Amino acid sequence: LPVNIDGAIAAVCGDVGMPASVANAIFLISRIPGIAAHAEEERVRQLPMRQIDPKDHTYDGPSERRLPDRRK
């Protein structure tokens, strides 16, 4: 069974005794450059899929509501 980069990072993190929560942070950090590059590529090369202008829409939900005290 071939191991991908996430599996390799998990193995190293486990070997050095990192808790899973720290390993998750390592996974996230390793993904940021790719996500940033993808976002920039989409911004530069693609037309926006859609734009929603709030001025063109009206809210039709319940009127003003109070936040319960336990949520404040």
JOWOMO-V108249 format. One record per residue. RES is the residue in three letters. OMEGA is omega in whole degrees, -180 to 180 (* if undefined). D_FIRST is the distance of its C-alpha to the first C-alpha in Angstrom with 1 decimal. Layout:
BEGIN
RES:OMEGA:D_FIRST ; RES:OMEGA:D_FIRST
END
This chain:
BEGIN
LEU:179:0.0 ; PRO:-180:3.8 ; VAL:176:6.4 ; ASN:-176:9.6 ; ILE:178:13.0 ; ASP:177:13.7 ; GLY:179:10.9 ; ALA:178:12.3 ; ILE:179:15.8 ; ALA:180:15.2 ; ALA:180:14.2 ; VAL:179:17.3 ; CYS:178:19.5 ; GLY:-180:18.7 ; ASP:-179:19.4 ; VAL:173:22.7 ; GLY:178:23.7 ; MET:173:23.9 ; PRO:-178:24.6 ; ALA:-179:22.4 ; SER:178:25.4 ; VAL:178:25.4 ; ALA:177:21.6 ; ASN:177:22.3 ; ALA:178:25.1 ; ILE:178:22.9 ; PHE:-179:20.6 ; LEU:-179:23.8 ; ILE:-179:25.3 ; SER:-179:22.5 ; ARG:-173:22.8 ; ILE:180:26.6 ; PRO:179:27.0 ; GLY:179:25.0 ; ILE:179:26.9 ; ALA:179:30.1 ; ALA:179:29.6 ; HIS:180:28.8 ; ALA:179:31.9 ; GLU:178:34.0 ; GLU:178:32.9 ; GLU:-179:33.7 ; ARG:-175:37.0 ; VAL:-169:38.1 ; ARG:-172:36.9 ; GLN:171:37.1 ; LEU:177:40.0 ; PRO:180:39.9 ; MET:177:38.6 ; ARG:175:41.5 ; GLN:179:44.0 ; ILE:179:45.6 ; ASP:-179:49.0 ; PRO:180:50.2 ; LYS:-179:53.7 ; ASP:-176:53.0 ; HIS:176:52.0 ; THR:179:53.8 ; TYR:-179:52.4 ; ASP:179:53.4 ; GLY:-180:51.9 ; PRO:177:53.9 ; SER:-175:56.5 ; GLU:179:56.4 ; ARG:178:54.7 ; ARG:175:54.8 ; LEU:179:51.8 ; PRO:-177:51.9 ; ASP:-178:53.1 ; ARG:180:49.9 ; ARG:-177:47.9 ; LYS:*:50.2
END
